Amino acid sequence: MNRPHFRRTKIIVTLGPASESESALERIIQAGADVVRLNMAHAKHEWVRTVVRRIRAVSARLNKEVAIMMDIKGPEIRTGDVAAPLELVAGEIFDFIALPHADRPEREVRSVSVNYADIVKDVAVGDTVLVDSGLIRLEVLEKDARRLRCRVLVPGPLTSRRHINLPGVRVNLPSFTEKDRADTLVGIEEGIDYVALSFVRESRDIEMLAEFLRAHRSKARVIAKIEDQQAIANLDEIVRASHGLMVARGDLGIECPYEDLPILQRRAVQACLAHGRPVIIATHMLETMIENPVPTRAEITDIANAVFEEADCIMLSGETTIGKYPVECVQVFDKVARRMEEAEGAGYASKLALSSDKLKVLRSAVMMADQLPATGIVVFTRQGFMAQGLAALRPRYSPIFAITNNVETQRQLALLRSVDPLFLPFSSQPEETVLSTLKLIKDTGRAQPGDKLVIVSDLLASNDQLVDSIQLRTIS
């Protein structure tokens, strides 16, 4: 019994020139966006302040609170400037200069500078250097204190400030850079809901950002982006340390063999569901719609696969920042997700370890809702943890109506699969809060008279202790 008005899978859109205007934002949110992502790779602080306030204003007008995620840049290795594109030729010997200002003899071969001096320490002879999203591939032949000498394996044009990937190489760059700190401070001041940390390699990277947020009294939650082989090796510890995971398939598909990418995606989803963390599938989901008004059939299947795996979110990047059809991209996501949700999912949530009595109670509520099947599961939450637990259990039929008296929590819950977060002031009398909730759900069209709701709550017992409770109520 699926609800035609309700989509379980959440949609993240990335803001840019194609989507940042007030009118574009309004159309995108109305089309179904749940989370707005700010990519800090090139964003200015004044732009952040302007668009965050615009998002909040549009959300308030539409009466739909969306979450705001700041995606900070993280460490990055890039080539320097070149006066004109260098057309690299297969078999050519080419240098990457790590110390461009050091005294050196006249250049024997063509070269480009690199913004990371320790690249010569981290990379070994025989390693691979990938440039410009892997379009150019080189093999390291030899090195000294100032340069890597390489042979071009896959040729191509090299322009200024191209991104460098070093598959399988552990680089000693800090995960949380000075630029990231400055950007995150602006986000904290503007009240962002999530910070996505790029190139997470181990749990210590996440703890560094989490401590920074705590020190500045921010309740923003940390999303770990997995983008290289080291992150895959430390996947479980990263999932446990974070509030959620983003499978950033762009760099991950460069750093790892591309034929492994579907397996790594599935493994990441399974790890998140096993630990009760939300998971985001990102990058190239509707890449052709940057220019074209309709998706390819392969892209539709890619979206459908992420929904089948029961990921919490699917994400748009260039499609909504510079694409010609940002609203249509959201509509494609919405349509494909709704259709796929009518079918049985992968069932990975069955691997969630019920490590606490609270989770066992929540499992009972989900089982009751699935067997009825109920119109919805109602949970009362101030910080969102009960709602997250229910979402991790992946109810088969019922939306999760997360009732909160905290607007920050309402926004953060917009990221979680199946969760429909609703704001409601709590009464000092629990029964009054329950009755107000039933009225809200009915008045907003989420349920009809006669529909059944499973309610999960804490009840105050006679000894002044809170007791977990599961109730079955019928909308009157």
Secondary structure as UniProt FT lines:
FT   TURN            4..5
FT   STRAND          10..14
FT   TURN            17..19
FT   HELIX           22..31
FT   STRAND          35..39
FT   TURN            40..41
FT   HELIX           45..62
FT   STRAND          67..72
FT   STRAND          78..79
FT   STRAND          86..88
FT   TURN            90..91
FT   STRAND          93..97
FT   TURN            100..101
FT   STRAND          110..114
FT   TURN            117..118
FT   HELIX           119..122
FT   TURN            125..126
FT   STRAND          128..131
FT   TURN            132..135
FT   STRAND          136..143
FT   STRAND          147..154
FT   STRAND          156..158
FT   TURN            160..161
FT   STRAND          163..165
FT   TURN            167..168
FT   HELIX           178..190
FT   STRAND          194..197
FT   TURN            198..199
FT   HELIX           203..215
FT   TURN            216..217
FT   STRAND          221..226
FT   HELIX           229..233
FT   HELIX           235..241
FT   STRAND          244..248
FT   HELIX           249..255
FT   HELIX           258..260
FT   HELIX           261..275
FT   STRAND          279..282
FT   TURN            285..286
FT   HELIX           287..290
FT   HELIX           297..308
FT   TURN            309..310
FT   STRAND          313..316
FT   HELIX           318..321
FT   HELIX           326..341
FT   HELIX           348..351
FT   HELIX           357..371
FT   TURN            372..373
FT   STRAND          376..380
FT   HELIX           385..392
FT   STRAND          400..404
FT   HELIX           407..412
FT   HELIX           413..415
FT   TURN            417..418
FT   STRAND          419..423
FT   HELIX           430..443
FT   TURN            444..445
FT   TURN            449..450
FT   STRAND          452..460
FT   TURN            462..463
FT   STRAND          466..474
//
